[in-house]
């Protein structure tokens, strides 16, 4: 795809809500219109949109679509319930729903539709600003790491899953520093984990890096440790779907293993953390964060393009084989070098998180 870089969720000329259907990438680029609350909920459940910030923005527009149906208090409550159960792990979903509910509650039914779309638009633009700021702070880290390398060396970054512009409204979280570095002329190369079972790295991260022209190489998930052992990774940066008050990080399954390999090889491991992803109500990520278990078919089957251009889905495990498909894992704070937030790079601990985001901690009852 060339030309205009279309956001993964946007308002059209007539105010309609459109998404990029990410289940069809990288083989087909299709815009899909969301016309009802159920359309928005289905898009989240089916992973037509995915990534915590983008899920939050889509949920906000889902509430706006419900409000456009002149939903009263009971209707809005039902809409919130429907959207909240679409994906259980990403905290941005609940954050956006709470924001929308609080914004609409004082208004009359007739006032709600316009106000809802305005607030959803604002949530989307806030995400763009947050990601751009994360990019600037991450760029400073990349500059420091590159400065310590021999003259002429390139910066090798490893990332897991897709925490790119397709997981947000624009820029991405983990990819924002990558894009900023590339635009600044830094010699950067990205190791892209394929990220089974849904292949978000191979299908989405590689697609959007190619769209920008950023040098990259797709590798099997289990290659990261080998690359680190041989000095081929300078820094790891990943996204997060939920981060606890104590700095534990929940992200796509396999992130924990990358953090262990980075720790063992002395490679910095950073997490790009937009503040709506902090859950101050949760302390112990392993014990308290619900881990989504997704459909077995995501593991047992793969979809790709055949030599004659057809997109086909095939089974890759024996028929009848039992499959477990945990969507996320938790990386303990002790393995995280730093959290790259819109307000700077901070330690992965309670004191640093509270100091950086006191208003969120106060709202969750963590400070007086």
Helices and strands as residue ranges (DSSP letters): E 9-11, E 17-20, E 31-34, H 37-45, H 52-68, H 73-84, H 91-105, H 109-147, E 155-159, G 165-167, H 174-183, E 188-193, H 200-200, I 201-205, H 206-212, E 216-219, G 221-223, H 224-229, E 235-238, E 242-244, E 249-252, H 255-265, E 268-272, G 275-277, E 278-279, H 285-288, H 297-300, E 301-305, E 311-315, E 328-331, G 333-335, E 338-341, E 344-346, H 350-356, H 358-363
